[in-house]
Amino acid sequence: ILMKLTRAIFSIYFLISLFKGINISINYKLGLNILNMKIDKTDEKILKVLQHDSRTTNIELSEKIGMSASPCWRRVKRLEEDKIIQGYSVQLDRKKLGLGVMVFIRVSIDSHSEAEAIKFEAEVMQLDNVVACYSIGGDADFLLQVVSQDLDTYAEFSMATIRRLPGIKEMQSMFTLKEIKPFQGFPVTQMP
């Protein structure tokens, strides 16, 4: 009864706060967690610094954004708990790794059933050379980003692996000639 009452009160409070534009973030013992997706200027600074260099220590971060270490650490932890920060990684130079060819492949599948799409997605997830996959609208169903050592290696991968994926009806390869602006992070601005 207490749990139902607590949830009912919370639901009413949440709805009222939405209408009033109040920003809430509640995490109580019953395990209910409503994410606070509002980003303020301080969060924006933190995200920009960490996205540029995820190895920045909390002390360095706090100095760069003009905040003491403890509140800075709490902010980072909140951003992690709210899944705005989903992990920490490094950027690698694909060419120095011997991956000189990057190709985008537009893929159309035979059937548009959910089962076929899930089967295709599961297979793609197992392919190391496919570094990104997007479900897209338009005249294709998926867009794959593939890296390879050279054209011969790509040709082999494309014919022996990609074309053999379940449900492939058509594929079109688009080779990058020059990488003008590689992905280096998302734009971070305050959310309305």
Secondary structure, DSSP 8 states (H G I E B T S, - for coil): -HHHHHHHHHHHHHHHHHHHT----EE-TT--EE------HHHHHHHHHHHH-TT--HHHHHHHHT--HHHHHHHHHHHHHTTSS--------TTTTT--EEEEEEEEES---HHHHHHHHHHHHT-TTEEEEEE--SS-SEEEEEEESSHHHHHHHHHHTGGGSTTEEEEEEEE-S--SS-----------
